[in-house]
């Protein structure tokens, strides 16, 4: 919010000239307008005592002028939320299709609409600005979102690496931030591989791999809503003949598979350690396992040794890749393993 002078329209031109001469107008903001009034943005040098006779002093969220380009969310929020709260805002946001998703601290929750409108002005192509819940909820551990401004919906189509992915963010999980990690694995894949993707969600991993490589993928997911979206995404991306869907609990359905896989992606960091037995049952010598974990930055090597022990020393760590930020000093880490 910024300090402004609100006055009647008939006084507008004279007051604008006066404020310009005094250099009291904040040129980085547009002048607000209503049917009967004008709202002039004021800079820090404006003398409020001299201005009260021209109108009322108010606080408003006025958009920046077109000439003033901003590169980060925190930069855009200057003048919208108190300076002391700027650093509490996450400078990054999730953009999925035409939906922008924010994490809003409790300290500025009363300004969430102003923050959302700021994002909308920053990103004209965004149709929905929403806030993310603090915690995951329900059987399938979804962090739901609530639209703040724009259209009242949570469904969109994400575009990634030539794929179109239908998703409802309140029914299934998808992270656009993992796009670079998916490409990293894609580059390792060889022709003819049989690949198992556990916890496949709406299908970005199997669709990407089968779209750009001559391979066959088996995709396991237990959330019925995610399975439905994955089925539609497989159809939409024309890879139905290269992806086998395996809905259901991985503890039950994976051991029933008769295949031995060349590559296995275990992409649920909070629970991968619970499925070691099932993975070894469908592995063979030389199988590459992409094993995800949330790890403190000082414990990457230590966790690697713990994972090898967890697999009964039947694997070795080929590479440790930091694939995303999770919390202060904690990262999403992929351990590229190879079965001995």
N, C-alpha and C positions, 0 to 999 in steps of 0.2 A: 504494500500500500504506500502511496506517496501523498504528500501534503499538497492540497489544491485550493484554489480560490473559486468559489461558485458564485456566479453573478447573473443578473437578468440579461437576455440577449441584446436588448436595446443599448446596454452599456458596453457591449462586447468590443467593438472596434476601438473606441477611445481607451479602454482598459488594456487592450492588447498592445497598442502603441506605447502606453505608459510603462507596462511591464517590460517591453522590449528595450526601451530606453534605459530602464533601471537594471536591465540584464537579470531579471528575477524569474524569467520563464525557464523551465526545464525543457530544453530543445530536443531531448532524446525521447520525449513522450508526445503523443498527439493531444490536441485540445478536445476534451469531452464535450458532447452536445446532447441536449434533450430538446423537447419541443419548445420550451420557454427559457432554458438556461444554458450557459456555457460554463465549462469547468477547466480552468487554467492550471496546468501542472507547475508547481513552484520548485525552484532549486534551494539549496541550503542558505544562500545569501539573502533570500527574500526576507524583508522585515514585516513580520506578521502584524505588529502594532499599527503600522501605516496602512495595512490592506483591509483591516476589518470594516472600515467605513464603506468599502466598495462591494462587500458581499459577505458570505460566510466562509470560514476556513473549514475544510472537510478533508477526509482521507479517501482516496479512490484508487482503484487498480486500473490505470490507463495503459493501453498497449504502446510499445515503442514505435517510433517513426520508421518508415520503410528503409531509410538510409542507415539506421542503426541495426546492424546484423549481430546476432548473438550465436555463439558456437556451443555453449553448454547450458544445461538446465539451471545451474546455480547462477550463471551470469544473467539469464533471462529473469530470474526471480528477484533480482535486486530492485528494491522499491515495491515489491509485491508482498514479501514477508520481512519481518524484522531482520536486520543484518546479523544479529546474534544467532539466528536460527538457520541461516543459509547453509552452514557447514553440516547441519544435521540432515539435510536433504541428500539422498543418493544422487550423484551426478548422472548416473546412468538410468535408463528405463528400458523395459521390455517393449518392443514393438512387434506385434504379431498381426500380419496383414494390415488392416486399417484401424487396428486397436492399439493404443498406447497404454501401458500399464505402469502405474507409479506405486512406490512405497512411501506413504506419507507418515512422518513421525507424529506422535501424539501431541507434541508441543505446538504444532501448527494445524491441527485437525480442523480448527475453526476457520481456517483459510483454504481448505481443500478445494473449494470451487474456484477461487481466484487462481490457485496453482494450476488447476486443470485447464482453465481458460488460457493461461499463459502458454501451456504446452500446445493447445489447439492453434494458437496464433503462430507459434514457432513452426508447426508442422501442418500446413494447410490441407495436406492429403489425408490426414488422420480424421476418421469419422466418429471415433469413440475414444474418450479419455476416461480411464477407470482406475480405481485404487485396488490394491491387492490386500486380501485379509492377512492378519498377523500370523495365523497358524493354519496348518493343513487340517482338513476336517473329513469325516466320513470314512467308510471302509476302504476307499481307494485313495485316500490321503491327498485330496485336491485343495490347493490354495485358491479359493474362489475370488472373483473380482466383482466390484460394484461400479457400474457406469456413473460418472460424475457429470460430464457434459457431452453433448453430441447425441447420437442415436442410442436408444436404450436396448442394446443387445450385447451378447457375449460370443456370438458366432461370427467367424470370418474365414477367409481363405488366405493362408500364408504362402508366400512365394519364396522358394529357397533353391538355389542351384538348379534352376530349370524345372523344379517340381512345383505342383500346386497341391496344397495340403488343407483340406477342410477340417476345422476344429471349433469346438465350443469350449472356451477356456474354463467354464464352470462344470464341465463334465469329463474332461480328459486333460492330460498334461502334455505340453509341448514347449520347448525352449528354442527360440531362434538363436540364442547365444552359442548353442552347440554346433552350429553350422560348420565352423572351421574344423572342429574335432571330427565331424563326420567325413569331411574331405580328407583329413589326415589319414583316416583308416582306409578310405576309398583308394588312395594312392598305393597302399600296400597290397591290395587284393590282386590275385593272379587269375588268369583265365581258367574257367572250369571249377572253381572252388565251390564247395558246399558250405553255406554259412548259416549258423543259427543265431538269431537275435532274440534274446530274452528280455522281457519287459519292453516290448516294441512300441507301445503307445499307439499313436495314430499312423505310424509306419514310416517316418522319415529315413531310418537306417535301411530297411530292406528295399524301399522304393529307390533310394539313391544308388545303392549298390547294384541292383538289377537293371536300372535304367542305363548305367554307364559302363557296366562290365558284363562279360559273358559268364554269368554265375547263376546259381539257384539258391534262393533264400528260404529259410523256414522262420516264421515270425510268431513268437509267443506273446500273448497279452491276456490278462485275466479280467480287466475292466470291460464289461459289456459295451459301454458307450464308446470307449476307445476302439474296441474291435469293430464296431459299426462304422466309425469314421475311417479306420484303416482299410476296411473292405471297399468303401467308396473311393478312397485315395488311390488304392491299387488299380481300381477300374479307371479312374480319371487320368492316371499317369500311364496307362496301357502296359502294365507289367503283370497282368493276371497269370500269364503262362510261365512266369519265372519266380513267383512268390507263393509259398504254401503257408496258409494261415493256421495257427495252432492255438485256438482260444482255450482258456482254462488256467488252473493253478499249475505253475511250473513244477512244483513238487510232484505232481501226479502225471502230467502229460509229457514232460521231457524224458523221463526214464522209459516211457513206452515207445519212443521213437526208435526205429531200426537202423537209423543212419549213424555213421561216425563222421563228425564234421571236421573240415579243414580250419575253420575259424568260428569262434563264438564270441559274441558281444554281450556282456553283462552290464547293462546300463542303468542299474538302480543302485546308486552308491550306498544308500542306507540299509540295503538288504542283500547285497551280492554274497556276503560271507555265509548266508544261510543256504546257499544252493550249490556248494562245492561238490557234494556227493553226486548230485544230479548231472553236473557238468562233466565230471570225470567219467560218468557212465556213457556219455556220447562223444568222448574224446578219443584220440589215438596219438601215437607218437608223431610229434611235429605239429599238432594242433596249436594254433595261436589263440589265446584268450585275452580279450580286452576287458579288464577287471577294474571297475570304477569304485572309488572310495572318497569320502570326505576326510581330508588329512590336514593337520596343522603344518605350517611351512617348515618347522624344524624337525618334523618326524617322517619325512618322505622315505628316507633309507630304512629307518626302523620299521615302518609299516610294510615295506617291501619284504623284509626278512620274516615278518609275522605272516604275510600272505603265503610265502613259500612253505612255511611250517604248517599253515592251515590246509594246504594241498598235500600234506604228507611228504614233502620234498619231491613231489612228482613233477614240479614245474621249475623253471628258472625265469628270472626277471630279465627281459630283453631291453626294456626301455621304461622310463618313468616320465609321463607327460602331464604337465599342469594344464588342464583343459578348461578352467573357469573359476571365477571367484565365488565363494559361498558365504563366508562371514569373515569378520576381521581376523587375519592371519590363517584362515582356513580356506582350502581350495578343493575343487573337484579335481581329482587326480586319476588318470588312467594308467594302470600298470599293464604293460604289454607282456604277457607271459607266454612261454612255450613249453608244451608238455614234453618231458624227457623221453 
